[in-house]
Amino acid sequence: MARSALFVSLTAIMGALAIALSLARIQVPYPLLPFLKVDFAEIPSFIAYFLLGPLSGACCAALHWLGMVLRSGNPVNPTFKLLAVLSNLLGFWAGEKVGKGAWASIALGAVSRVAVMTVVNLLVFAVLAPGYLELTKALLRGLGLSFSTDAEALAWALLLIGVFNAIHAAVSGVPALLVARAVKRRIPQLRP
C-alpha cells in the first residue's frame, strides 16, 4: 500500500473511531469538578500521531471536532477538546524534537496541554463566561476549599483543571503509545 493511501486510510479510520467513542459517551467524571470528564475519544488521535506523525494526529483530531460539532450544533465544547488534543500533540512533537524518547514525549504532551488549557480556561473564567466561576466556586466550597476572593477561587479552579488535564493526557497518551508500538511490530509498513 502506498504511504499516502496508508496515511489517508488510517487517519480516516482513527477519526471515525474517535467520533464513535464520543457518540458512545464512554467517559469518567473528574470527581473534583464533575463538569470535566475523561473521555477515551482522544486515544485515536494519539494513536494516529504515534503511528504516522503529527499531521495524522491533527487531522484525526479535526475529524473528531467536526463530528462533535455536527452532532451537537455547538462548537464551544468541541473546540476546547480540539485545543486540548492539539496542545497535547504539540508536546509529543516537542518531546520527539528534543530526542528524549517516547516517555518524555508523553510528559511534554501533558505539560503542553496543561499550559495551553490553563490560558484557555483563564480566558473563559475572566472574559468569555465569567458566570462559570460562580458555578465553580460552589463546587470548590463543596470540596471544603476556602477562599475569600474571586482570584483565590480562580487559582483553585485553574489548579484543579490543570491536574485534570495532566491526568487526561496520561490516560489517553500511555495507552495510545502502547497500542501504536504493538501495531508497528505487526505491520512493517508503519515502521520508519
BADO-243810 format. One record per residue (C-alpha): x, z, y; residue in one letter. Coordinates in steps of 0.25 Angstrom, whole numbers. Example, Ala and Ser with C-alpha at 12.3 -4.5 7.8 and 13.67 -1.06 7.14 Angstrom:
REM residues 2
<atom <49 31 -18> 'A'>;
<atom <55 29 -4> 'S'>;
This chain:
REM residues 192
<atom <0 0 0> 'M'>;
<atom <6 -4 14> 'A'>;
<atom <9 8 22> 'R'>;
<atom <-1 5 33> 'S'>;
<atom <-12 4 23> 'A'>;
<atom <-8 17 17> 'L'>;
<atom <-8 23 31> 'F'>;
<atom <-22 18 35> 'V'>;
<atom <-28 21 22> 'S'>;
<atom <-22 35 20> 'L'>;
<atom <-25 39 35> 'T'>;
<atom <-39 34 34> 'A'>;
<atom <-41 42 21> 'I'>;
<atom <-36 55 27> 'M'>;
<atom <-44 52 39> 'G'>;
<atom <-57 51 31> 'A'>;
<atom <-53 63 23> 'L'>;
<atom <-51 71 36> 'A'>;
<atom <-65 67 40> 'I'>;
<atom <-71 70 26> 'A'>;
<atom <-65 84 27> 'L'>;
<atom <-71 86 41> 'S'>;
<atom <-84 82 36> 'L'>;
<atom <-83 92 24> 'A'>;
<atom <-80 103 34> 'R'>;
<atom <-70 109 25> 'I'>;
<atom <-66 120 35> 'Q'>;
<atom <-61 134 36> 'V'>;
<atom <-65 142 49> 'P'>;
<atom <-54 149 56> 'Y'>;
<atom <-59 164 55> 'P'>;
<atom <-53 168 69> 'L'>;
<atom <-60 157 77> 'L'>;
<atom <-71 151 67> 'P'>;
<atom <-73 139 76> 'F'>;
<atom <-60 134 71> 'L'>;
<atom <-59 128 57> 'K'>;
<atom <-48 124 48> 'V'>;
<atom <-53 111 42> 'D'>;
<atom <-46 103 32> 'F'>;
<atom <-49 89 38> 'A'>;
<atom <-35 89 45> 'E'>;
<atom <-28 89 32> 'I'>;
<atom <-30 74 30> 'P'>;
<atom <-23 71 44> 'S'>;
<atom <-11 79 40> 'F'>;
<atom <-10 73 26> 'I'>;
<atom <-10 59 33> 'A'>;
<atom <1 64 42> 'Y'>;
<atom <10 69 31> 'F'>;
<atom <7 56 23> 'L'>;
<atom <8 45 33> 'L'>;
<atom <12 51 46> 'G'>;
<atom <7 55 60> 'P'>;
<atom <-1 43 63> 'L'>;
<atom <-9 44 50> 'S'>;
<atom <-12 59 52> 'G'>;
<atom <-16 56 67> 'A'>;
<atom <-25 44 62> 'C'>;
<atom <-31 53 51> 'C'>;
<atom <-34 64 62> 'A'>;
<atom <-40 53 71> 'A'>;
<atom <-49 48 60> 'L'>;
<atom <-53 63 57> 'H'>;
<atom <-56 65 72> 'W'>;
<atom <-65 52 72> 'L'>;
<atom <-72 57 60> 'G'>;
<atom <-75 70 66> 'M'>;
<atom <-79 64 80> 'V'>;
<atom <-89 55 73> 'L'>;
<atom <-95 66 65> 'R'>;
<atom <-97 76 76> 'S'>;
<atom <-98 67 88> 'G'>;
<atom <-90 77 95> 'N'>;
<atom <-75 74 98> 'P'>;
<atom <-71 88 102> 'V'>;
<atom <-68 96 89> 'N'>;
<atom <-63 83 82> 'P'>;
<atom <-53 81 94> 'T'>;
<atom <-48 96 93> 'F'>;
<atom <-46 93 78> 'K'>;
<atom <-39 80 81> 'L'>;
<atom <-29 87 91> 'L'>;
<atom <-26 98 81> 'A'>;
<atom <-23 88 70> 'V'>;
<atom <-15 79 79> 'L'>;
<atom <-7 90 85> 'S'>;
<atom <-4 95 70> 'N'>;
<atom <1 81 66> 'L'>;
<atom <9 81 79> 'L'>;
<atom <16 93 74> 'G'>;
<atom <18 87 60> 'F'>;
<atom <25 75 66> 'W'>;
<atom <34 84 75> 'A'>;
<atom <38 92 63> 'G'>;
<atom <42 79 56> 'E'>;
<atom <50 75 68> 'K'>;
<atom <58 88 68> 'V'>;
<atom <61 86 54> 'G'>;
<atom <58 100 49> 'K'>;
<atom <49 95 37> 'G'>;
<atom <34 95 33> 'A'>;
<atom <32 110 35> 'W'>;
<atom <38 110 49> 'A'>;
<atom <28 99 52> 'S'>;
<atom <17 108 47> 'I'>;
<atom <22 119 56> 'A'>;
<atom <24 110 68> 'L'>;
<atom <10 104 66> 'G'>;
<atom <4 118 67> 'A'>;
<atom <12 121 80> 'V'>;
<atom <8 108 86> 'S'>;
<atom <-7 110 82> 'R'>;
<atom <-7 124 88> 'V'>;
<atom <-1 120 101> 'A'>;
<atom <-9 108 103> 'V'>;
<atom <-22 115 99> 'M'>;
<atom <-19 127 108> 'T'>;
<atom <-18 118 120> 'V'>;
<atom <-31 111 116> 'V'>;
<atom <-38 124 114> 'N'>;
<atom <-33 129 127> 'L'>;
<atom <-39 117 134> 'L'>;
<atom <-52 119 126> 'V'>;
<atom <-54 134 130> 'F'>;
<atom <-49 133 144> 'A'>;
<atom <-54 120 149> 'V'>;
<atom <-63 111 139> 'L'>;
<atom <-72 122 133> 'A'>;
<atom <-69 136 139> 'P'>;
<atom <-82 141 133> 'G'>;
<atom <-75 141 119> 'Y'>;
<atom <-67 152 124> 'L'>;
<atom <-79 161 125> 'E'>;
<atom <-83 158 110> 'L'>;
<atom <-68 160 106> 'T'>;
<atom <-68 173 114> 'K'>;
<atom <-80 178 106> 'A'>;
<atom <-73 174 93> 'L'>;
<atom <-60 181 97> 'L'>;
<atom <-67 194 100> 'R'>;
<atom <-74 193 87> 'G'>;
<atom <-60 193 81> 'L'>;
<atom <-57 206 88> 'G'>;
<atom <-47 200 98> 'L'>;
<atom <-47 206 112> 'S'>;
<atom <-44 198 125> 'F'>;
<atom <-48 201 139> 'S'>;
<atom <-47 187 146> 'T'>;
<atom <-50 173 142> 'D'>;
<atom <-36 170 142> 'A'>;
<atom <-33 180 131> 'E'>;
<atom <-45 175 123> 'A'>;
<atom <-40 161 125> 'L'>;
<atom <-26 165 120> 'A'>;
<atom <-32 171 107> 'W'>;
<atom <-40 159 105> 'A'>;
<atom <-28 150 106> 'L'>;
<atom <-20 159 97> 'L'>;
<atom <-31 159 86> 'L'>;
<atom <-33 144 87> 'I'>;
<atom <-18 142 86> 'G'>;
<atom <-18 150 73> 'V'>;
<atom <-30 141 68> 'F'>;
<atom <-22 128 72> 'N'>;
<atom <-10 133 65> 'A'>;
<atom <-18 137 52> 'I'>;
<atom <-25 124 52> 'H'>;
<atom <-12 116 54> 'A'>;
<atom <-7 123 41> 'A'>;
<atom <-20 122 33> 'V'>;
<atom <-20 107 36> 'S'>;
<atom <-5 103 36> 'G'>;
<atom <0 110 24> 'V'>;
<atom <-10 104 14> 'P'>;
<atom <-8 91 21> 'A'>;
<atom <7 91 19> 'L'>;
<atom <6 95 5> 'L'>;
<atom <-4 84 1> 'V'>;
<atom <4 74 9> 'A'>;
<atom <16 78 1> 'R'>;
<atom <9 77 -12> 'A'>;
<atom <3 63 -9> 'V'>;
<atom <17 58 -5> 'K'>;
<atom <23 62 -18> 'R'>;
<atom <12 54 -25> 'R'>;
<atom <11 41 -16> 'I'>;
<atom <24 35 -14> 'P'>;
<atom <19 26 -2> 'Q'>;
<atom <17 39 6> 'L'>;
<atom <32 43 5> 'R'>;
<atom <40 40 17> 'P'>;
